[in-house]
Amino acid sequence: MIMWASGTKASEATVYRGVITSADIRLGDLTADGSDRDLDLSALVPVGTKFVLVSITLISTTVGNSFLLKEVGHSEYDGDWRFICHVVSQSHMARVWFALDGDRKLIYSASGGTWVSVDISVLQWKI
């Protein structure tokens, strides 16, 4: 729980990480087989984190390759974040806010085409 100096409870606090010099999660940390997999952020954000802002940078050499991120508990990817490669060998970037569950996980799915890079970083979070 966050408390103001006056002793009243703060409803929410945003924590900025500052300058990110390298990605928190890289292609080699992920499994690209089209299955839903856990993306565990518990080593990056503290217990009690409700929302997280992630930066995603992707490069693929396979047209139609997809990378999907969703919140735990969502049965579909509609309304969450979806990337489908239409132009190969170009960097595609996004910054997206997600709600986290108590385990501080998201769900990802990366298709099995050729990925040059997938970089995911936590930029900030809300407690």
URRARA-V727455 format. One record per residue. N is the residue number from 0. RES is the residue in one small letter. SS is DSSP state (H for helix, E for strand, C for the rest). PHI is phi in whole degrees, -180 to 180 (NA if undefined). Layout:
{{N RES SS PHI} {N RES SS PHI}}
//
This chain:
{{0 m C NA} {1 i C -97} {2 m E -121} {3 w C -75} {4 a C -58} {5 s C -73} {6 g C 97} {7 t C -85} {8 k E -73} {9 a C -82} {10 s C -76} {11 e C -167} {12 a C -130} {13 t E -103} {14 v E -112} {15 y E -97} {16 r C -76} {17 g C 93} {18 v C -71} {19 i C -99} {20 t C -96} {21 s C -152} {22 a C -64} {23 d C -74} {24 i E -129} {25 r C -119} {26 l H -51} {27 g H -65} {28 d H -87} {29 l C -112} {30 t C -111} {31 a C -104} {32 d C -138} {33 g C 82} {34 s C -90} {35 d C -71} {36 r E -136} {37 d E -74} {38 l E -114} {39 d E -84} {40 l C -105} {41 s C -64} {42 a C -82} {43 l C -107} {44 v C -127} {45 p C -77} {46 v C -56} {47 g C 96} {48 t C -66} {49 k C -100} {50 f E -136} {51 v E -138} {52 l E -101} {53 v E -112} {54 s E -105} {55 i E -126} {56 t E -128} {57 l E -132} {58 i E -138} {59 s E -132} {60 t C -109} {61 t C -120} {62 v C -62} {63 g C 92} {64 n C -59} {65 s E -130} {66 f E -135} {67 l E -127} {68 l E -129} {69 k E -146} {70 e E -78} {71 v C -60} {72 g C 99} {73 h C -83} {74 s C -84} {75 e C -126} {76 y C -92} {77 d C -62} {78 g C 89} {79 d C -102} {80 w E -115} {81 r E -137} {82 f E -121} {83 i E -126} {84 c C -73} {85 h C -109} {86 v C -126} {87 v C -78} {88 s C 60} {89 q C -119} {90 s C -76} {91 h E -119} {92 m E -129} {93 a E -153} {94 r E -126} {95 v E -138} {96 w E -90} {97 f E -131} {98 a E -81} {99 l C -107} {100 d C -84} {101 g C -63} {102 d C -87} {103 r C 61} {104 k E -123} {105 l E -118} {106 i E -116} {107 y E -127} {108 s E -143} {109 a E -120} {110 s C -67} {111 g C -87} {112 g C -69} {113 t C -85} {114 w E -106} {115 v E -83} {116 s E -157} {117 v E -137} {118 d E -124} {119 i E -126} {120 s E -133} {121 v E -88} {122 l E -94} {123 q E -161} {124 w E -149} {125 k E -118} {126 i C -108}}
//
